[in-house]
Amino acid sequence: MQVPNIVSMKPTVIIGAQWGDEGKGKVTDILAKEADYIVRFQGGNNAGHTIVVGDKVYKLHLLPSGAVYGKKSMIAAGVVVDPIVLCKEIENIEKDGRKLDLMIDPLCHIIMPYHKILDKAKEQSRGDSKIGTTGRGIGPCYSDRVNRSGIRFIDMLNPETFRSKLISKLEATNPILEKIYGFDPLSVDEIIESYQSSIEKLKAYLGDVSKAVYEGLDNKNVLFEGAQGTFLDVNFGTYPYVTSSHTISGGIFPNVGIPPMALDVIGIVKAYTTRVGAGPFPCELEDENGEHLRKVGHEFGTTTGRPRRCGWLDLFMLKYSNRLNGFTHLAITKLDVLSGLDKIKIGVDYQIDGQSVDFPMTIDQLEKCEVVYKEMDGFELEQGISSYDLLPDNAKKYCDFIEEYLGVKVSMISTGPKRSETIFVREGLAMKMA
């Protein structure tokens, strides 16, 4: 498939505009063809994306999307890495005969067994106030990073350093595991043994990602890829129902180790809204329309398999998302899932006691909000359409309204999971991409 150049040679970042699961993997997969470097800049294996290559489906959690095509793929220092999980992903790529060109920053923090135990134990102890964590140890690993007690890849290269740091960490952690959560203490030797083979394999991929990206900015097409979505950002998301890292576009700079600069920011917008786990969801549907979206959209988590909560598109939320990220383009995904609905609603305003408000800063305020909707006529859309001219008029009006409300050009519309099931547009929706 000929992929149009819808972005400039400026560094480009793919950002989930909602709560994640917007279809970033497919968009990154498409744009990776024109990229020289694909750089994962935050998160861990608590989120995943699905890449469809012909009849082959790859479910990736740590590897950047371009890895399946042999592109130069990088895992930056802002990512927390489970070495065992990463090795399994590498093996799945290599067993299909695909060449992997991977660089892992040695400053990445490593997810340890106690991180996973603490993650699950803390979540269980929250009772009815569960956040919805995946239990993969991401939050505790990031906590250790901030507390300056984490273990990084570079620490594991020297056996004495690794053992010394692990002993120190377990002296502080084992009493918590035993006395607070009732777990058996962890063994230094057992942890080292369980990680040894993975670390040995991954040594070959270590390299200074910060330096490589910085030196490539002048003459390489660099594509940055994150995990989750804007409203799971640890600062600006629906706290505390968020992830443990910065998911917005500005998070690239400290997580990769490059100076601030202009970016092309592609906001991935699912044609409706979903989220996994607990937390507020103003446009959530718990009726037959919500079930339609879940069933037709196959809305189940890549990492956990949990059914996703579904609701109408929330443009008021996306206006805030745009403010945080500075979108230069929009990619609308899963437009085909809305097909068959008689009427479609779009959230356009939040009100408290009949008065319009800004996007709330607290959960308490957000839960008080009532959504004001715009209702539009539905449409019948055949999955896989790749021409804008073939879209039903009501589907065009739906995309037009998104573009006009947010003031951001829609450059891509996805009508199915395959790369070919994509419409490219530029200069808004008025001009079809040649």
C-alpha positions in Angstrom: 0.0 0.0 0.0 1.4 3.4 -0.9 1.4 5.5 2.2 1.1 9.3 1.6 3.4 11.6 3.4 0.8 13.2 5.7 3.5 14.5 8.1 6.6 16.6 7.7 10.2 15.6 8.4 9.8 17.0 11.9 10.0 14.3 14.6 6.5 12.8 14.8 4.7 11.4 17.9 1.7 9.1 18.0 -0.5 10.0 21.0 -3.6 8.3 22.3 -6.1 11.2 22.7 -8.4 9.3 25.1 -7.9 6.6 27.8 -5.8 4.3 25.6 -6.8 1.5 23.2 -7.5 4.0 20.4 -5.6 2.1 17.7 -2.2 3.6 18.0 -0.5 0.4 17.0 -2.1 0.4 13.5 -1.3 4.1 12.9 2.3 3.6 14.0 2.5 0.5 11.9 1.4 2.5 8.8 3.7 5.4 9.4 6.6 3.2 10.3 7.1 2.5 6.6 8.4 6.0 6.2 10.3 6.2 9.4 14.0 5.5 10.0 13.7 5.2 13.8 10.7 4.1 15.9 11.1 5.0 19.6 9.0 3.8 22.5 9.3 6.5 25.1 7.3 5.5 28.3 5.2 2.9 30.0 5.8 -0.9 30.4 4.1 -4.1 29.5 0.9 -3.0 31.2 -0.5 -2.0 27.8 -0.3 -3.5 24.4 -1.1 -3.0 20.8 -2.0 -5.4 18.0 -0.3 -5.3 14.6 -1.8 -7.2 11.7 0.6 -8.2 8.9 -1.2 -10.1 6.3 -2.8 -13.1 8.1 -0.3 -12.8 11.0 -1.3 -11.0 14.2 1.3 -9.7 16.6 0.4 -8.6 20.1 3.2 -6.3 21.3 3.7 -4.9 24.8 7.2 -3.5 24.9 8.6 -3.7 21.3 7.8 -0.7 19.1 5.5 -1.4 16.3 8.2 -1.1 13.6 10.0 -4.1 15.0 8.0 -6.5 12.9 9.3 -4.8 9.7 13.0 -4.8 10.7 12.9 -1.0 11.3 15.4 0.5 13.7 13.4 0.2 16.9 14.4 1.8 20.2 13.2 1.5 23.8 14.1 4.7 25.6 15.1 5.2 29.2 11.6 6.3 30.2 10.3 2.7 29.7 10.3 0.2 32.5 11.2 -3.2 31.2 10.4 -6.7 32.2 13.3 -8.6 30.6 11.5 -12.0 30.5 8.5 -10.5 28.7 10.7 -8.6 26.3 12.6 -11.8 25.5 9.4 -13.6 24.7 8.3 -10.8 22.3 11.7 -10.9 20.6 11.5 -14.7 20.2 8.0 -14.4 18.7 9.3 -12.0 16.1 12.4 -14.0 15.3 10.6 -17.4 15.0 8.8 -16.0 12.0 12.1 -15.3 10.3 11.9 -11.5 10.8 15.1 -9.6 11.4 15.1 -7.4 14.6 17.0 -4.2 14.7 16.6 -3.1 18.3 18.3 -0.8 20.7 17.5 -0.7 24.5 18.7 2.2 26.6 20.8 0.8 29.5 19.2 3.4 31.8 15.8 1.7 31.6 14.6 0.6 35.0 13.9 -3.1 35.4 10.7 -4.6 36.7 11.5 -7.1 39.5 9.5 -9.9 41.0 8.7 -7.8 44.1 7.3 -5.0 42.0 4.6 -7.5 40.6 3.8 -8.8 44.1 3.5 -5.3 45.6 1.4 -4.2 42.6 -1.2 -7.0 43.0 -1.2 -6.8 46.8 -1.7 -3.0 46.9 -4.5 -3.3 44.4 -6.2 -6.0 46.4 -5.9 -4.0 49.6 -7.8 -1.1 48.0 -11.0 -3.1 48.1 -13.8 -1.2 46.4 -11.4 1.6 45.5 -9.4 -0.5 43.1 -7.6 1.6 40.4 -7.7 -1.2 37.8 -3.9 -1.9 37.6 -2.8 -4.8 35.5 -0.6 -6.1 38.2 2.5 -6.1 36.0 4.6 -4.2 38.5 4.8 -0.9 36.5 3.7 1.4 39.3 6.0 0.1 42.0 8.9 0.1 39.5 8.3 3.8 38.7 8.0 4.4 42.4 11.5 2.9 43.0 12.8 5.1 40.1 11.5 8.3 41.8 12.7 7.1 45.2 16.1 6.5 43.7 16.2 2.9 44.8 15.5 1.2 41.4 17.6 -1.2 39.5 18.5 -0.3 35.9 19.8 -2.4 33.0 23.2 -0.9 33.5 23.3 -2.1 37.1 22.7 -5.7 36.0 25.7 -5.8 33.6 28.0 -6.1 36.6 27.1 -9.2 38.7 28.6 -7.6 41.9 26.7 -4.4 41.4 23.5 -6.2 40.7 23.8 -8.4 43.7 24.7 -5.5 46.0 21.7 -3.4 44.9 19.3 -6.4 45.1 20.4 -7.2 48.6 19.9 -3.6 49.7 16.5 -3.5 48.1 15.3 -6.8 49.5 16.4 -5.8 53.0 13.9 -3.0 52.8 11.2 -4.8 50.8 11.0 -8.3 52.3 9.7 -7.0 55.7 6.9 -5.3 53.8 6.0 -8.4 51.9 6.0 -10.5 55.0 4.6 -8.3 57.7 2.1 -6.2 55.8 1.0 -8.5 52.9 1.8 -12.0 54.3 4.1 -13.2 51.5 7.2 -15.3 51.9 10.5 -13.3 51.6 12.2 -13.3 48.2 15.6 -14.8 47.7 18.5 -12.8 46.1 19.9 -15.9 44.4 16.6 -17.1 43.0 15.9 -13.6 41.5 19.4 -13.5 39.9 19.0 -17.0 38.5 15.6 -16.3 37.0 16.8 -13.1 35.3 20.2 -14.3 34.1 19.3 -15.8 30.8 17.1 -12.8 29.8 19.7 -10.3 30.7 22.4 -12.2 28.8 20.3 -12.2 25.7 19.3 -8.5 25.9 22.9 -7.3 26.5 23.4 -7.4 22.7 20.7 -4.8 22.2 21.9 -2.2 24.7 22.8 1.2 23.4 22.6 4.9 24.1 19.1 5.7 22.7 19.3 9.3 23.8 22.5 9.9 21.8 21.3 7.9 18.8 18.0 9.8 18.5 19.7 13.2 19.1 22.2 12.5 16.3 19.5 11.3 14.0 17.2 14.3 14.4 18.8 16.3 11.5 18.6 13.6 8.8 16.4 10.8 10.1 12.6 10.4 10.1 12.0 9.8 13.8 8.6 8.4 15.0 7.9 8.3 18.7 5.4 5.9 20.2 3.9 5.8 23.6 1.5 3.6 25.5 -1.9 4.2 27.1 -3.6 7.5 26.4 -3.7 11.2 27.5 -6.2 10.7 30.3 -4.0 8.1 32.0 -1.2 10.7 32.3 0.1 10.7 35.9 -0.3 14.5 36.2 -3.1 15.4 33.9 -5.2 12.3 33.6 -8.2 11.3 35.8 -6.0 10.9 38.9 -5.7 8.5 40.7 -7.2 6.3 38.0 -4.1 6.8 35.8 -0.9 5.1 34.9 2.5 5.9 36.5 4.2 7.9 33.7 3.6 10.8 31.4 1.6 9.8 28.3 1.3 13.2 26.7 3.5 14.5 23.9 5.8 16.6 26.1 6.8 13.5 28.0 9.1 12.5 25.1 11.8 14.9 26.0 12.8 13.8 29.5 12.0 10.1 28.8 14.1 9.9 25.6 16.7 12.4 26.6 16.5 15.1 23.9 15.9 18.8 24.1 12.4 20.4 23.5 11.6 21.0 19.8 8.7 21.2 17.4 6.9 18.0 16.8 4.2 16.7 14.5 1.7 15.3 17.0 -0.8 12.8 15.6 -3.7 12.4 18.0 -5.4 9.0 17.7 -9.1 9.3 18.3 -11.3 6.3 18.5 -14.7 7.1 16.9 -16.2 6.4 20.3 -14.7 6.2 23.8 -13.5 3.3 25.8 -11.6 2.7 29.0 -10.3 -0.3 31.0 -10.6 -0.5 34.7 -12.1 1.8 37.3 -12.5 5.6 37.2 -14.9 8.2 35.9 -16.4 7.9 32.4 -18.9 10.7 31.7 -20.0 9.4 28.3 -20.2 5.7 29.3 -23.1 3.7 27.9 -24.6 0.8 29.8 -27.3 -0.1 27.3 -27.6 -1.8 24.0 -25.6 0.9 22.3 -22.7 0.3 24.6 -23.0 -3.5 24.0 -23.0 -2.8 20.2 -19.7 -0.9 20.5 -18.1 -3.6 22.7 -19.2 -6.5 20.5 -18.6 -5.0 17.1 -15.4 -3.3 18.1 -14.0 -6.4 19.9 -13.3 -4.2 22.9 -11.3 -6.5 25.1 -7.9 -5.5 26.5 -4.8 -6.7 24.6 -2.8 -7.3 27.9 -5.5 -8.5 30.3 -8.4 -9.6 28.1 -10.8 -7.5 30.3 -13.9 -6.1 28.6 -13.6 -2.4 28.0 -16.2 0.1 29.1 -17.7 1.8 26.1 -19.4 5.1 25.4 -20.1 7.9 23.0 -17.3 10.1 21.6 -16.4 12.8 24.1 -15.2 15.9 22.2 -15.2 18.1 25.3 -12.6 15.7 26.8 -10.7 15.7 23.5 -10.5 19.5 23.5 -8.6 19.3 26.8 -6.5 16.5 25.3 -5.6 18.8 22.4 -4.6 21.5 24.8 -2.2 19.2 26.5 -0.7 17.6 23.4 -0.9 20.2 20.6 -2.2 17.9 18.0 -1.2 18.8 14.4 -3.2 15.9 12.9 -6.0 13.6 13.9 -6.4 9.9 13.0 -10.0 8.7 13.5 -10.0 4.9 14.2 -12.8 2.3 14.2 -15.3 4.5 12.4 -16.8 1.2 11.0 -17.9 0.2 14.5 -20.5 2.9 14.6 -22.2 1.4 11.5 -25.7 0.2 12.1 -26.6 2.6 14.8 -29.7 4.7 14.1 -28.6 7.7 16.1 -25.1 8.7 17.3 -24.4 11.1 20.1 -21.3 13.2 20.7 -20.4 14.8 24.0 -19.8 18.6 23.4 -20.0 20.2 26.8 -19.8 19.5 30.6 -22.2 21.2 33.0 -22.6 21.4 36.7 -25.9 22.7 38.0 -26.7 23.9 34.5 -23.5 25.9 34.1 -20.8 25.0 31.6 -17.4 24.3 33.2 -13.8 23.7 32.2 -12.6 20.1 32.2 -12.5 19.3 36.0 -9.3 18.8 37.8 -10.6 16.3 40.4 -12.6 13.1 40.4 -15.3 14.6 42.6 -15.9 17.5 40.2 -15.9 15.2 37.2 -18.5 12.9 38.7 -20.8 15.9 39.2 -20.7 16.8 35.5 -23.6 16.2 33.2 -22.7 15.8 29.5 -24.4 17.9 26.8 -24.7 15.9 23.6 -25.1 16.6 20.0 -27.2 14.0 18.2 -26.4 13.0 14.6 -27.9 10.5 12.2 -26.3 7.1 12.0 -24.9 5.4 8.9 -24.2 2.1 7.3 -20.5 1.6 6.6 -18.9 -1.4 5.0 -15.7 -2.4 6.8 -12.5 -1.8 4.8 -13.4 1.2 2.7 -10.2 2.9 1.6 -11.6 5.9 -0.3 -13.1 9.0 1.2 -15.6 9.3 -1.7 -17.1 5.9 -0.7 -17.9 7.0 2.8 -21.7 7.6 3.5 -22.6 11.3 3.8 -23.5 10.9 7.4 -20.1 9.4 8.2 -18.4 12.3 6.4 -20.6 14.7 8.5 -19.5 12.9 11.7 -15.8 13.3 10.8 -16.3 16.9 9.7 -17.9 17.8 13.0 -14.9 16.3 14.9 -12.5 18.3 12.8 -14.5 21.6 13.1 -15.0 21.2 16.9 -11.3 20.6 17.7 -9.8 22.8 15.0 -7.4 20.1 14.0 -7.1 18.5 10.5 -8.2 14.9 10.1 -5.5 13.2 8.1 -6.5 9.6 8.5 -9.6 7.5 8.9 -9.5 3.8 9.8 -12.3 1.6 8.7 -10.9 -1.8 9.7 -7.8 -3.4 11.4 -5.7 -4.0 8.2 -3.3 -1.4 6.9 -5.2 -1.3 3.6 -8.4 -0.4 5.4 -7.4 3.2 5.8 -8.5 6.5 4.2 -5.9 9.2 3.9 -7.0 12.9 3.7 -5.2 16.2 3.9 -6.1 19.9 4.2 -9.1 18.8 6.3 -11.6 16.4 4.9 -12.3 18.5 1.8 -9.4 17.1 -0.2 -8.9 13.4 -0.7 -5.3 12.2 -0.3 -3.8 11.5 -3.7 
